[in-house]
């Protein structure tokens, strides 16, 4: 398809540097040099660090990251954009991984990974959960997301934004919102504000979770229907007596529990389910 055909079929606002932004990939390209510079300054990459960029797109961040770090690993799902990136940067500067970052094995790149990216809004939560599963391999994450998602990531117990995403991420990372990015900084412009967040793995400071899968089930069930009390929300996993024994009020709702409360409850349940011979 020629560029002219692209322009006839795609609204002009969605054509950026002769590339038709694809909705199915959630493509909104950061184009404001001011915010590009702020993100790169926040990352502060050094030569020799393993920088991994998710969704490099039109390379607004990729070029400055390479200039400072010397090399970037980039994961790009759009084959057209991957071809443009390969033509622009040499193999010594950029290693391209063409595919879906949701399926990418970050462990294959080694340890102390510094992940950077403008995460598509339509897969932001699954992507964050996927990255959390690799937290042991990461040095830090500097990611841009819908502001609403960052508000949930950094929320405190008892607030409307506090939920499953909050608990799962705060159990693995220290999270800080750095700054807000307005819609006008992107082409095409999204309809909502974005925000940049930094996530640093807790490592030795992370809560000791006895059974990760059980912890995940407890948290998911507690927030599946927010208006339910924990007695009802967790009825398939435990009874009121078990909740009280773990120091949890059965009449409370999930949004009132701190991360440490969820860990304590899940660990108590894991202990109850352990074989009698286990020590």
C-alpha positions as MATLAB code, in Angstrom:
seq = 'XXXXXXXXXXXXXXXXXXXXXXXXXXXXXXXXXXXXXXXXXXXXXXXXXXXXXXXXXXXXXXXXXXXXXXXXXXXXXXXXXXXXXXXXXXXXXXXXXXXXXXXXXXXXXXXXXXXXXXXXXXXXXXXXXXXXXXXXXXXXXXXXXXXXXXXXXXXXXXXXXXXXXXXXXXXXXXXXXXXXXXXXXXXXXXXXXXXXXXXXXXXXXXXXXXXXXXXXXXXXXXXXXXXXXXXXXXXXXXXXXXXXXXXXXXXXXXXXXXXXXXXXXXXXXXXXXXXXXXX';
ca = [
       0.000    0.000    0.000;
       1.377    3.427   -0.886;
       1.580    6.258    1.602;
      -1.032    8.063   -0.454;
      -3.420    5.133   -0.036;
      -2.779    5.152    3.677;
      -3.785    8.787    3.868;
      -7.013    8.201    1.935;
      -8.116    5.339    4.173;
      -6.831    6.548    7.546;
      -7.800    9.875    9.154;
      -4.973   12.373    8.770;
      -4.683   12.742   12.540;
      -3.681    9.075   12.790;
      -0.901    9.257   10.197;
       2.382   10.058   11.925;
       5.594   10.294    9.912;
       3.978    8.260    7.119;
       2.906    5.550    9.549;
      -0.789    4.883   10.171;
      -1.137    4.533   13.942;
      -2.827    1.201   14.621;
      -5.590    1.154   17.206;
      -5.235   -2.564   17.806;
      -1.711   -1.926   19.085;
      -2.757    1.134   21.087;
      -0.340    3.352   19.174;
      -0.037    6.925   20.452;
       3.456    8.172   19.755;
       5.211   10.530   22.150;
       6.340   13.483   20.051;
       6.918   16.439   22.413;
      10.695   16.939   22.851;
      10.163   18.389   26.335;
       8.588   15.191   27.664;
      11.013   12.985   25.755;
      13.843   14.799   27.540;
      12.122   14.504   30.928;
      11.700   10.761   30.554;
      15.268   10.217   29.395;
      16.519   12.348   32.306;
      14.409   10.278   34.703;
      15.888    7.049   33.335;
      19.421    8.509   33.304;
      20.915    5.576   31.365;
      24.629    4.863   31.654;
      26.951    3.108   29.195;
      26.887   -0.629   29.660;
      23.490   -0.786   31.382;
      20.979   -3.228   29.905;
      18.226   -0.943   28.652;
      15.079   -2.677   27.414;
      12.470   -0.564   25.649;
       8.929   -1.831   25.236;
       7.223   -0.454   22.138;
       9.892    1.850   20.676;
       7.496    2.919   17.931;
       8.933    5.861   16.007;
      12.044    5.929   18.217;
      11.406    9.192   20.094;
      12.983    7.641   23.193;
      15.107    5.023   21.450;
      17.557    7.465   19.878;
      18.345    9.386   23.088;
      18.573    6.145   25.088;
      21.072    4.700   22.610;
      23.057    7.951   22.649;
      23.518    7.637   26.416;
      23.637    3.886   26.987;
      25.262    2.815   23.742;
      22.830   -0.032   23.106;
      19.146   -0.816   23.608;
      17.118   -4.011   23.395;
      13.713   -3.119   21.940;
      10.519   -5.173   21.797;
       8.229   -4.075   18.959;
       5.037   -5.855   17.899;
       4.465   -3.805   14.735;
       6.542   -5.316   11.918;
       6.408   -2.121    9.843;
       7.881   -0.098   12.694;
      10.431   -2.816   13.412;
      11.639   -2.569    9.814;
      12.008    1.206   10.154;
      13.954    0.816   13.377;
      16.266   -1.792   11.827;
      16.963    0.536    8.911;
      17.732    3.461   11.220;
      19.944    1.828   13.855;
      22.827   -0.588   13.475;
      22.928   -3.971   15.180;
      25.596   -2.646   17.528;
      23.135    0.020   18.712;
      19.812   -1.792   18.711;
      18.790   -5.410   19.190;
      15.234   -5.825   17.934;
      12.858   -8.414   19.328;
       9.848   -8.479   17.022;
       6.799   -9.729   18.852;
       4.362   -9.139   21.678;
       5.950   -7.939   24.918;
       3.205   -9.805   26.805;
       4.786  -13.063   25.587;
       8.393  -11.949   25.910;
      10.718  -13.839   28.249;
      12.607  -11.022   29.959;
      14.714  -13.605   31.795;
      16.395  -14.397   28.461;
      18.087  -10.979   28.560;
      19.828  -11.565   31.877;
      19.731   -9.597   35.115;
      19.593   -5.937   36.185;
      17.352   -4.978   33.292;
      16.279   -1.346   33.108;
      12.903   -1.400   31.368;
      11.525    1.725   29.688;
       8.350    2.146   27.716;
       5.206    3.973   26.723;
       2.866    1.067   27.474;
      -0.268    0.742   25.329;
      -3.310    1.548   27.441;
      -5.218   -1.501   26.230;
      -2.694   -3.963   27.723;
      -1.175   -1.920   30.541;
      -2.404   -4.045   33.462;
      -1.496   -7.420   31.903;
       1.893   -5.970   30.942;
       2.544   -4.806   34.494;
       1.604   -8.227   35.883;
       3.940   -9.852   33.331;
       6.795   -7.563   34.359;
       6.088   -8.202   38.048;
       6.611  -11.908   37.389;
      10.157  -11.009   36.280;
      10.830   -8.581   39.146;
      13.889  -10.545   40.242;
      15.555   -9.771   36.901;
      14.822   -6.055   36.917;
      16.818   -3.104   38.185;
      13.920   -0.731   37.625;
      11.030    0.215   35.366;
      10.291    3.684   34.019;
       6.997    3.457   32.200;
       4.331    5.780   30.881;
       0.724    4.742   31.313;
      -2.727    6.202   31.479;
      -2.761    8.485   34.538;
      -5.710    6.565   35.957;
      -3.603    3.386   35.981;
      -0.709    5.132   37.740;
      -3.185    6.466   40.316;
      -4.219    2.856   40.983;
      -0.612    1.686   41.176;
       0.268    4.234   43.852;
      -3.023    4.236   45.792;
      -3.325    3.815   49.562;
      -5.736    1.446   51.325;
      -9.215    2.824   51.840;
      -9.174    4.972   48.696;
     -11.283    4.412   45.542;
      -8.206    3.729   43.369;
      -6.903    0.979   45.666;
      -7.449   -2.471   44.179;
      -5.960   -5.683   42.867;
      -3.392   -3.933   40.672;
      -2.243   -1.852   43.640;
      -1.717   -4.811   45.942;
      -0.032   -7.057   43.393;
       2.437   -4.371   42.313;
       3.142   -2.914   45.747;
       3.971   -6.416   46.974;
       6.846   -6.446   44.459;
       7.869   -2.824   43.834;
       8.363    0.561   45.408;
       6.320    2.795   43.090;
       6.555    6.534   42.497;
       4.612    8.752   40.124;
       7.137   11.094   38.510;
       5.056   13.482   36.385;
       1.926   13.835   34.261;
       2.057   14.003   30.458;
      -0.828   15.801   28.674;
      -2.596   14.403   25.587;
      -1.011   17.054   23.359;
       2.419   15.463   23.844;
       1.335   12.549   21.623;
       0.412   11.973   17.997;
      -2.369   11.024   17.651;
      -3.459   12.585   20.934;
      -5.213   10.233   23.378;
      -8.338   11.410   25.168;
      -6.813   11.118   28.642;
      -3.780   12.281   30.589;
      -0.789    9.990   30.928;
       1.746    9.728   33.731;
       5.278    8.421   34.103;
       5.976    6.056   36.985;
       9.129    4.498   38.350;
       8.978    1.011   39.837;
      11.943   -0.394   41.758;
      11.875   -4.058   42.840;
      11.740   -4.469   46.616;
      14.018   -7.520   46.476;
      15.082   -8.288   50.074;
      12.449   -5.848   51.366;
       9.619   -7.660   49.595;
       7.114   -9.414   51.858;
       7.709  -13.158   52.169;
       4.825  -14.802   50.307;
       4.589  -18.530   51.002;
       2.454  -19.436   47.996;
       2.365  -16.907   45.178;
      -0.543  -18.533   43.346;
      -2.639  -18.583   46.525;
      -1.764  -14.957   47.265;
      -2.907  -14.050   43.748;
      -6.216  -15.885   44.289;
      -6.861  -14.194   47.628;
      -6.234  -10.715   46.231;
      -8.269  -11.337   43.065;
     -11.217  -12.687   45.069;
     -11.129   -9.799   47.558;
     -11.601   -7.261   44.762;
     -13.791   -9.263   42.375;
     -16.888   -7.564   43.806;
     -15.714   -4.564   45.777;
     -18.898   -4.102   47.783;
     -18.738   -7.597   49.239;
     -17.317   -8.116   52.715;
     -14.299  -10.375   52.975;
     -16.459  -12.995   54.691;
     -18.444  -13.293   51.442;
     -15.758  -12.448   48.897;
     -13.361  -15.084   50.257;
     -15.936  -17.722   51.181;
     -14.489  -20.174   48.638;
     -11.051  -19.868   50.250;
     -11.662  -19.479   53.988;
     -14.293  -18.902   56.662;
     -14.821  -16.060   59.125;
     -12.935  -17.893   61.871;
      -9.845  -18.174   59.681;
     -10.045  -14.474   58.865;
     -10.230  -13.559   62.546;
      -7.325  -15.876   63.372;
      -5.240  -13.974   60.803;
      -6.208  -10.659   62.382;
      -8.651   -9.738   59.611;
     -12.152   -8.402   60.287;
     -14.584  -10.635   58.314;
     -16.904   -7.648   57.915;
     -14.227   -5.503   56.266;
     -13.895   -4.998   52.520;
     -10.797   -5.759   50.510;
     -10.027   -2.112   49.844;
      -9.382   -1.524   53.569;
      -6.580   -4.113   53.864;
      -2.942   -3.132   53.506;
      -0.581   -5.220   51.405;
       0.846   -6.737   54.607;
      -2.653   -7.864   55.616;
      -3.139   -9.744   52.354;
       0.275  -11.368   52.734;
      -0.472  -12.431   56.312;
      -3.834  -13.904   55.328;
      -2.501  -15.757   52.293;
       0.405  -17.154   54.315;
      -2.006  -18.333   57.014;
      -4.061  -20.128   54.374;
      -0.922  -21.632   52.862;
       0.036  -22.973   56.294;
      -3.410  -24.476   56.801;
      -3.169  -26.275   53.457;
       0.348  -27.614   53.975;
       0.694  -31.400   54.426;
       0.771  -32.476   58.075;
       4.302  -33.862   57.659;
       5.681  -30.600   56.304;
       7.920  -28.634   58.646;
];
